[in-house]
Amino acid sequence: MSTTTPPEVKPSTGITLYTPEFYAACTLGGIVACGPTHSSVTPLDLIKCRLQVNPKLYPGNLAGIKTIYTKEGFGKLFTGVGATFIGYSLQGAGKYGGYEFFKHTYTKALCGDDIAKFRKHRTGIYLMASATAEFLADLMLCPFEAIKVKQQTTMPSFSRGLLDGMKKTIKTDGIASLYKGLVPLWCRQIPYTMVKFTSFERIVETIYSYLPRPKDQMSTLQQIGVSFTGGYLAGILCAIISHPADVMVSKINNEKKMGQTMAQASKRIYKQIGFSGLWVGLPVRIFMIGTLTSFQWLIYDSFKVTVGLPTTG
């Protein structure tokens, strides 16, 4: 999306840019991009979360998948898929729709219609817009992330499904327990999303600068190919910068201690696992997040093109 496009310009569908209809389309695109993609890699996420809680549980990722399949059955590889689908669909709605909204809002507030000023401050705008969007999106994600992690890291799983998990958690620990991982979730997701959107925008911009033709002269398929490539490279950076907080989220949601502040719990866990423990499961997360991010941008921009909107970047 070009933040310098005037509001009166309309794509072929008749959706006016930066209107409620436009943001609704982007929000729906975020749901389509995030819910199914996160759900599809549930087996990798399951192994990652279990290894973060107990690094000695499996000798490796493939060994972990084989062990679960052999001992527990194929269905158990998708433990937590219900919470994953709903949680990340809601997060995707807030993240992508919110990013488009805040990117345009901050651009207008800081730069007006001055294209040169926007280009000078665009990185800061991308960072602020993505951080704001993720801050709000995580409020919707957090309860479902808590149930997902608890389902995946208790063996056997403490619940039969999402609703059963919600009911049991609220009954034993109270509603507040669903948000005990909110701060570490913010610590994981906000830097992740800031890197995801900002690096994507700048990587895509760089790719286009080296291509022989400008973006508006390229085919839709070529533009979506650029989005896919930029998404994968951005995903690698996302995985690295957010991984320590991801480990903390898994540890905190797995434990039953409720009498500590987030800072006390994090300090205690860090003493147990040390600096190296913060990087357990990073290779599988790089593969998982790189793949996720690339396909999310592929799906999101394909959806935008389908409804007649321009690709992102």
C-alpha positions in Angstrom: 0.0 0.0 0.0 1.3 3.4 -0.9 0.8 5.8 2.1 1.1 8.7 -0.3 -1.9 7.7 -2.4 -4.7 10.3 -2.1 -7.9 9.1 -0.5 -10.0 9.8 -3.6 -8.2 7.2 -5.7 -10.3 4.1 -6.0 -9.2 0.5 -6.9 -11.2 -1.4 -9.4 -13.6 -2.7 -6.8 -14.7 0.8 -5.9 -13.2 0.5 -2.4 -11.9 3.9 -1.5 -8.5 3.7 0.1 -8.3 4.6 3.9 -12.0 4.3 4.5 -13.8 1.9 6.8 -14.4 -0.5 3.9 -10.7 -0.5 3.1 -9.7 -1.3 6.7 -12.4 -3.9 6.9 -10.9 -5.6 3.8 -7.4 -5.5 5.3 -8.7 -6.8 8.6 -10.3 -9.8 6.8 -7.1 -10.3 4.9 -5.2 -10.5 8.2 -7.6 -13.2 9.4 -7.2 -15.2 6.3 -3.4 -14.8 6.4 -2.8 -15.6 10.0 -5.3 -18.2 11.3 -4.8 -20.9 8.7 -1.0 -20.5 8.5 -0.3 -20.6 12.2 -2.7 -23.6 12.5 -0.8 -25.5 9.7 2.5 -25.5 11.6 1.0 -26.6 15.0 3.1 -29.8 15.0 6.3 -27.7 14.8 5.0 -25.3 17.4 4.1 -28.2 19.7 7.7 -29.6 19.6 9.2 -26.1 20.0 7.1 -25.4 23.1 7.8 -28.7 24.7 11.5 -28.4 24.2 11.5 -24.9 25.6 9.9 -26.3 28.8 12.1 -29.5 28.8 15.1 -29.4 26.4 15.8 -33.1 27.2 12.4 -34.3 26.2 13.3 -35.1 22.5 16.7 -35.4 20.9 15.5 -33.3 17.9 12.5 -31.9 16.1 11.9 -34.8 13.7 12.5 -37.2 16.6 9.9 -35.4 18.6 7.3 -35.5 15.9 8.0 -39.2 15.3 7.7 -39.9 19.1 4.4 -38.2 19.4 3.0 -39.8 16.3 4.1 -43.3 17.4 3.1 -43.1 21.1 0.1 -40.7 21.0 -1.2 -40.8 17.4 -1.4 -38.4 14.5 -4.1 -36.3 16.0 -1.9 -35.4 19.0 0.5 -33.6 16.7 -2.2 -30.9 16.4 -2.6 -30.4 20.1 -3.7 -26.8 20.6 -4.8 -26.2 17.1 -8.2 -24.8 18.1 -6.7 -22.2 20.4 -4.1 -21.4 17.7 -6.6 -20.9 14.9 -9.0 -18.6 16.9 -6.2 -16.7 18.7 -4.1 -16.0 15.7 -7.1 -15.2 13.5 -8.0 -12.5 16.0 -4.4 -11.4 16.3 -4.1 -11.3 12.5 -7.2 -9.1 12.2 -5.8 -6.6 14.7 -2.3 -6.7 13.4 -2.8 -6.3 9.7 -5.9 -4.1 9.8 -4.4 -2.1 12.6 -1.1 -1.6 10.8 -2.7 -0.3 7.7 -4.8 2.1 9.8 -2.0 3.4 12.0 0.5 3.6 9.2 -1.8 6.0 7.3 -2.8 7.8 10.5 0.7 8.5 11.6 1.8 9.4 8.1 -0.9 12.1 7.8 -0.3 13.4 11.3 3.5 13.6 10.9 4.0 14.3 7.2 0.7 15.4 5.7 0.9 15.0 1.9 4.7 15.7 1.8 6.2 12.7 0.1 9.8 13.8 0.8 9.0 14.1 4.5 7.4 10.7 4.5 10.4 9.1 2.9 12.6 10.6 5.5 10.6 9.3 8.4 9.0 6.2 6.9 11.0 3.7 9.0 9.9 5.4 12.2 6.3 5.4 11.0 6.4 1.7 10.1 7.8 0.9 13.6 5.2 3.0 15.4 2.3 1.7 13.4 3.3 -2.0 13.8 4.0 -1.6 17.5 0.6 0.1 18.2 -1.3 -2.5 16.1 0.4 -5.5 17.9 -0.1 -4.0 21.3 -3.9 -4.0 20.7 -3.9 -7.3 18.8 -2.2 -9.2 21.7 -5.1 -8.3 24.0 -7.2 -10.6 21.9 -4.5 -13.3 21.4 -3.3 -13.7 25.0 -6.1 -15.9 26.5 -5.9 -18.3 23.5 -2.1 -18.4 23.6 -2.2 -19.3 27.3 -4.6 -22.2 26.7 -2.5 -23.3 23.7 0.8 -23.4 25.5 -0.8 -25.1 28.5 -2.4 -27.8 26.3 0.9 -28.4 24.5 3.2 -28.5 27.5 1.2 -30.6 29.9 1.5 -34.3 29.2 -1.1 -35.6 28.8 -2.8 -32.4 27.8 -4.8 -30.9 30.7 -7.9 -30.5 28.5 -9.8 -32.1 25.7 -10.0 -28.9 23.6 -10.2 -25.1 23.7 -13.5 -24.7 25.5 -12.7 -27.4 28.0 -9.3 -25.7 28.6 -10.9 -22.3 29.1 -13.4 -23.8 31.6 -10.8 -25.6 33.6 -8.4 -22.7 33.7 -11.0 -20.2 34.8 -12.4 -22.6 37.4 -9.0 -23.4 39.0 -7.0 -20.2 38.5 -9.5 -17.5 37.6 -9.9 -15.4 34.5 -6.9 -13.3 35.4 -4.7 -16.4 34.8 -5.4 -16.2 31.1 -3.5 -12.9 31.0 -0.6 -13.8 33.2 1.6 -14.1 30.1 0.5 -10.8 28.6 3.7 -8.8 29.4 6.1 -11.5 28.0 3.7 -11.9 25.1 4.0 -8.1 24.4 7.8 -8.5 24.8 7.8 -11.2 22.2 5.2 -10.0 19.8 5.7 -6.3 19.7 9.4 -6.5 18.7 8.5 -9.4 16.4 5.9 -7.4 14.6 7.9 -4.2 14.4 10.7 -6.2 12.7 8.1 -8.1 10.6 6.5 -5.1 9.0 9.4 -2.6 9.0 11.9 -5.0 7.5 9.3 -6.3 5.0 8.6 -2.7 3.8 12.3 -1.9 3.5 13.3 -5.2 2.0 10.5 -5.0 -0.6 11.5 -1.4 -1.3 15.1 -2.6 -1.9 14.0 -5.4 -4.2 11.9 -3.1 -6.3 14.8 -0.7 -6.6 17.0 -3.3 -8.2 14.4 -4.6 -10.6 14.4 -3.3 -14.2 10.8 -2.1 -14.1 8.9 0.0 -11.5 6.3 -1.7 -9.4 3.3 -0.3 -11.2 4.6 -1.8 -14.5 5.0 -5.3 -13.1 2.4 -8.0 -13.2 0.4 -9.0 -10.1 2.2 -12.3 -10.0 5.5 -10.6 -10.0 4.5 -8.2 -7.2 3.2 -11.1 -5.1 6.5 -12.9 -5.7 8.3 -9.9 -4.3 6.0 -10.0 -1.3 6.8 -13.7 -0.7 10.5 -13.2 -0.9 10.4 -10.1 1.4 8.2 -12.0 3.8 10.6 -14.9 4.2 13.6 -12.7 4.8 11.7 -10.6 7.3 10.5 -13.7 9.0 14.1 -14.9 9.7 14.8 -11.5 11.4 11.5 -11.8 13.4 12.3 -15.2 14.7 15.8 -14.2 16.0 14.8 -11.0 17.8 11.7 -12.4 19.5 12.9 -15.8 20.5 14.1 -15.2 24.1 10.6 -13.7 24.9 9.0 -16.7 23.2 10.9 -19.0 25.6 9.7 -17.0 28.6 6.1 -17.1 27.4 6.2 -20.9 27.2 7.8 -21.2 30.6 5.5 -18.8 32.4 2.3 -20.3 30.8 3.4 -23.8 31.7 3.9 -23.1 35.4 1.2 -22.9 38.0 2.8 -20.3 40.3 0.6 -17.3 40.5 2.1 -15.4 43.5 4.9 -13.7 41.7 5.1 -10.6 39.6 6.1 -10.9 36.0 9.6 -9.5 36.8 10.1 -12.0 39.7 8.9 -14.9 37.6 11.2 -13.9 34.7 14.2 -13.5 37.0 13.6 -16.9 38.6 13.2 -18.6 35.3 16.3 -16.9 33.9 18.4 -18.2 36.9 17.2 -21.7 36.1 17.9 -21.8 32.3 20.6 -19.1 31.9 21.3 -17.1 28.7 21.8 -20.2 26.5 18.4 -21.5 27.6 16.7 -18.4 26.0 17.8 -19.8 22.6 16.5 -23.3 22.9 14.4 -24.2 19.8 15.7 -21.3 17.7 16.5 -23.3 14.5 12.9 -24.8 14.3 11.5 -21.3 15.1 13.5 -19.7 12.3 12.2 -22.3 9.9 8.6 -22.0 11.2 8.5 -18.2 11.4 10.2 -17.7 8.1 7.8 -20.0 6.4 4.8 -18.5 8.3 5.8 -14.9 7.5 6.4 -15.5 3.8 3.1 -17.3 3.3 1.2 -14.7 5.4 2.4 -11.9 3.1 1.7 -14.1 0.1 -1.9 -14.8 1.3 -2.4 -11.2 2.5 -1.3 -9.5 -0.6 -3.0 -12.1 -2.8 -6.2 -11.4 -0.9 -5.8 -7.6 -1.4 -5.3 -8.1 -5.1 -8.3 -10.3 -5.3 -10.5 -7.6 -3.8 -8.9 -5.0 -6.0 -6.4 -3.4 -3.7 -2.7 -2.7 -4.3 -0.1 -5.0 -2.8 1.8 -3.9 0.3 5.0 -1.9 0.0 
